Amino acid sequence: LLQHYNFELAEQACMSLLTSPLLATSDPLTVLDLPHYSPLIAYLPLDSRKEVAVLLTRLMRKTGALIREPGHMDATLTLIQPLVKDVVEDQGQTDDQDDEDFEAEQGAVASLVHAIRNDDPTVLFQIYFVARKHFGQGGSRRIKYTLPALVFRALQLARNLRDLEIKGEEPGVTSKKVFGFTLDTIKGLAGSEPALALRLFLQGAEAANKCEEDKIAYEFVSQAFMLYEDEISDSKVQMELVQVSCATLCNLNKLDPEDYDTLVTNTTKHAARLLKKPDQCRAVCLCSHLFWNPNVRYEDDRSFQDGKRVLDCLQRALKIADVCMQSGMNVSLFIEILNRYVYYFEAGNDKITLKYLQGLLDLVKEHLSAMEAGPDADAVRAHYNGTVAHIKRMKEEGDERFAELTI
């Protein structure tokens, strides 16, 4: 009992020695200059070392302390090692931490990435490299919090480097190398967090597109699709990722039209294979916008606007909606498709004719008349009335294209 009591007193004294310099300065990272600080921490048990590490990260955020050198990043992450990775020596020690506390700790660790500053992009890249080395040892439970922050800062660095390259400057590290670093970092997440990694791949594609690096953007999207096919099986997540992919592809205006065609065709195939028919219908309908994208242009300045493939998507969506009607009332799907037809008709797609609009209007009215009264029917009718009001307004404003349309 006496030995145990003495140990507790020694631990308390040690904690006091370690926390005092942290609290006594405006820059908590000055403790890195103390030669015996880190060795002293090693004598503490796991929970006490974590307490010191948490205090350091909180004080860094509070004081705005900055990490300016690779050595500082290495020393800092070594100092807060109990938050960064599981240490072999700690196996067997109890850690009753709940998920909420763990998330808060990992958020604090990730925030260190945003404390990195250096005007030299080469040094900045070296610091990111050191951070990835440490974060990569954190295991699947930690990297979903720490690596995304690093990815976004690396993408920002790549864009800054690209701006310098356009001005004719030659920084010590190239934007392409940083994009490669980012790609590898996201791959480290793919095994444990495929949905998150896929979204980050798409973010990388957008950043590469803004840097006019079309081949790199294509590689990011290709990696995203490979991950989708191999790892994503949840139908709800699949639907969300198809939607995000469509939004991303619509923004990739620097892609070669042939590469763009390949990607949007694959996206449409994935949309048509979704498990739930209503999801299939909405996703295929959404994909129609990929084939009517004025942002993507050929060398002769023609825009990527394929009216026939737009119509193919809409007609396929109608067939799927018809199947949905056999298992329940899904009239809202027809109204959503009708809205797409109206949009493309106004946009000048000559494959979308008045005949298609009239036929779809009549079909929707027929389905509406068969619906039983109730809140669901009221919501669908309100949706339809909004579409009709728009068409009437176009007619009243003198748009001759709608003149012969019977509502």
N, C-alpha and C positions, 0 to 999 in steps of 0.2 A: 504493500500500500504506500509506503514511504517513497519507494522508487518511482511508482506511478505519479505520485504527487509532485516530486521533484521534476519529472519529465514535463508535466503540464506547466510548471513554473518556467522551465527553460523554454518551452514552446511559446509561452506568452511574452517572455522577454525578447525572444527572437523575432516574433511578429512585430513587437514595438520598434525594434531596431530597423526592420524592413519597411514599415509603413511611415515612420517619421520623415525620412528624406523625401518620400513621395508627396507628403502633405505640406512640406516646408518650402517647396519651390514652385515657381510658376510654370516650369517645364519639367514634368515628371520623368522625361527621358534622360535627364542628367544623371540618373542612377546608373545608366549604362557605363558611365565613366568611373564608377566605383569598382575597383578590381575584385573585391571580395563579396559583392552584393549577390551575384548569381550563385556562387558556390554555397553561400549561406542558405539560400532558398532550398537548395537540394536536400538539406537536413530535415526539412519540414514534411509532415505527412501530406497526403494528397489534398484534403479539404482546405488545409491552411495555405498551401501553394496556390490553389485556385482562388482563394480569397485575395491574396496579393495580386494575382493576375487580373482579377476582375477590377480591383481598385485602380490598377495602372491603366486599364483600357478606359475606365470611366473618367479618370482625371485627364487623360489625353483628349477625350472629346470635350470635356469641360474647359480646358485651358487652350484648346486649339493647337496642341503640340504637333509638330510636323516631322515627318521622316524624310530625310534628304539624301541619304546615302545607302547603298546596298548593305553595308556593314551594320548600319542602324536597324534596318529591317530585319536582318538575320538575328541580331542581338535581341531585338524586341520580341520577335516570335519565339525565340529560344527561352526568353524570360517567362513568357506566358504559355509555355509548352503544355501545361495541363488543360488549357482551353483549346489548343490547336490540334492535339492528337492524343491517342491513348499511349501511355508510357508503360513499357514492359515491367518496370520496377513497381508500378502501382497496381498490378494485377493482384486481386485478392482484397484490396482495400475497398471499403464500402463507399458507395456514392448514391445517396438517396435522392438525387436531383430529379425534379419533375420536368415534363416536356416544356412547360412555359419558361422555366428558369434556363433550361438548356438553349432554347431559341433566343432568349435575351442575351445570353453569353456569346452565342455565335454571331448574333447581330453586332455585338460590340467588337468582335474579332474582325468581321467583314468591314466595319467602319474604318479600320486602320488603313485599308486600301485608299480611302478618300483623304487620308492624312499625308499621302505621298506627294512631295513637291520637288521638282528640280527643273531648271531651265534647259538643261542639256538632255535632249531626248534619248541619247544613248545611255546615260546614267539612269534615267527614268525607266527605260526598258530593262536594265539590269536589276533594278529594284523589283519590278514586276516578276522577273524571272525567279528571284529569291523567294518572293511571296508564294509563287506557285509551287516551288519545291516544298515549302512547309505545308501549305494548304493541302497539297496532294497526298500527304501522309495522314490526313484527318479521318479517312474512312468515309463510307457512304452516308453516314449520319450527319457529318459536318460539312462536306463539300457542297451540298445543295445550298448552304448559306454563304459560304466563303468564295467559291469560284465565280458565281455570277457577277459579284462586284468587280472582281479582277477582269472579267471579260469586258464589261462596259468601259472600264478605264482604258483597257488595251485598245478597244475600238476607237475611243476618243483620241488616243495617241496616234493611231494609224491615220486618222483623218487630218490631224495636225501635221504629221509628217508629209502627207500627200500635198498639203497646201505649200509646204516648204519646197517640195520637189517641183511643183508647178512653177514656183518663182525662180527655179534654176539653182537652188541651194542643194548642197550634198550633205545631209546629216549623216552621222556615223552609223545609223541603222535605217533601213528602208521600210516604207509602209508595207511592202509585200512580206517582209520578214515578220512584222508585227501581226499581220493577218494570219500568217502561218502559225504563230504562237497562239493566237486566239482560237484558231481551228483545233489545234491539239488540246488546248485547255477545255474546250467544250466536249471534245471526245472523251475526256476524263470523267465527264458527268454522265455520258450516254448509258453506261451500264446500269447505274443505280437510279437515275432520274431521267428517263428517256423523253418524257413530255417537256420537261424544263429544257433539256439539251436541244430539242427540236426548235423550241421557240428562240433559243439563243442563236442557233444556226441561222434562222431567218433574220434575226437582228444583225448578224454578221453580214448577211447578203445585202441588207439595206445600206449598211455602212460602206461596203465595197462598191456598191452601185453609186453612192454619192462621191466616191473617189474615182469613179469612171474605170474601175477594175472589173470589167464584165466577166472575165474568166474566173476570177476569184469569187464573184457573186454567184456564178453558176455552180461552182464547187460547193459553196455553203448550202445552196438549195438542194443540190444532189445528195449531200450528206443528210440533210433533213428528211428527204424522201426515203433514203435507205433505212434510216432509223424508224420512220413511220411504218415501213413494211415489215421490219424485223422485230420491233419491240412494242408497238402500240396495238393493244387488242381491245381495250375498253371502248365501247361504242360511243359513249358520251364524249370521251376525250378525243376520239377520232373525228367526230363532228366539229368540235372546237378547233382542232388543228387544221382541218380542211378550210375552215373559215379564215383562220389566221394566214394560211398559205395563200389563199386567194387575195387577201388584202396586201400581202407582201409583194406578190407577183405583179399586181397592178401598179406598184411603185417602181419596179425595176426597169426604168426607161433606158438604161444603157446597155442592156443585153442585146446580143446579136439576135435578130428576129428568128433565125432558125433554132437557136438555143432556147429562146423564149417559147417557141412553138412546142418544142419537146417537153418543156416543164409544164406548160398549161394543159397539154394533152394528158400527161401523167396525173395531174391534179384532178382533172375531170374523171379519169378512170377510178381514182380513189373515191371520189364523191359518189359515183354510181355503185360502189361496192359497200357502202355503209349498211349496217345491219338493219336499221329501222327504215321502213319505206318513207315516212314523212321526212326523215333526215335526208334520205337520198334525193327526194324531190327538191327540197330547199337548197341542198348543196349543188346539185346539177344546175339549178336555176341561177344560183350565185356564180357558178363557173362560166355562164354565158358572158359575163363582163370581161373575162380574160380574153375572149376572142373579139372584143370591141374596145381596144385599148389605144387611144390616140397618142399615148405617151411613148409607145414603142414604135420606132420608125425605121424603114428600110433606107438603104444608101441613096435611093432616088427620092427620098423624103416622103414616100407613101407611108401612111400610118397602118398599124396592124389592126385592121378592122375587117373581119371576115363575116359578112352578113349571113352566109349560108350556115356556118358552124354555130353562130348565135341561134339561128332558127332550129338547128338540130338539137341544141341543148334545151330550148324551150319546149319543143315537141316531145322530147324524151321525158322532161319533167311532167308534161301533161299526161303521158301514159302512166307514169308512176303515180300521179295524183288520182287517176282513174282507178288504179288498183287499190289505193287507200280508201276510196269510196265504197269498195265492196266489203270492207271490214269495219266501217264506221263513217260517220259524217265528218269529212275533212274539206268542207267547202272553202275554208280559209286558204288552203293550198292553191285552189283555182284563182282566188282573188290576188294572191301574191304573184302568180304567174301572169295574170292579166295586167298587173302593174308593170311587170317587166316588158310585156308586149307594147304597152303604151309608151314606156320610156324609149324603147328602140325605134318605135314608129316616129316619135318626135325627133329622135337623134338622126334620122335620115337613113336608117337601114332599109334598103329597097326590098329586102326579102320579107320584111314584116309588112304585110299589106292590110288594107281595110277589111278584106275578107276574113283574115284571121281574127282581127279585133272583134268584128261583128259576131262571128261564130262563138268566140269565147264569152262575150257579153251575154249572148243568148243562153249559153250553157250554164253560166253562173246564175242567171235568173231562174233557170229551171231547177237547179239544185237548191236555191234559196226557198223556192215555193214548196219544196218537199221537206224542209226543216220544221221540226216541232218548235212551238213557241217556248221561250225560256231565255235565261241570261246568255247562254252560248250563242243562240241564234241572234240575239240582239247585238252582241259584239261583232259577229260576222257581218250582219247587215250594216252596221255602222262603218265597218271597214270598206264594204262595197260602196256605200253612199259617198264616202270620201273620194273614191276613184271616179264615180259618176260625176261628182261635183267638179272635179278637175277637168273632165272631158267637156262638160257643159261650158265651163269657163273658157276653154280653148275655142269652142264654137262661137261663143259670144264675142270673143276678141277678134273674130274673123279669120281664124286659121282654117283655110279651105280644105286641108287634109281631113278634117273631122266633119266636114259639112254633111256628107252622106251617111254618117254613122247614126244608126237608130238606137236610142237608149231606152 
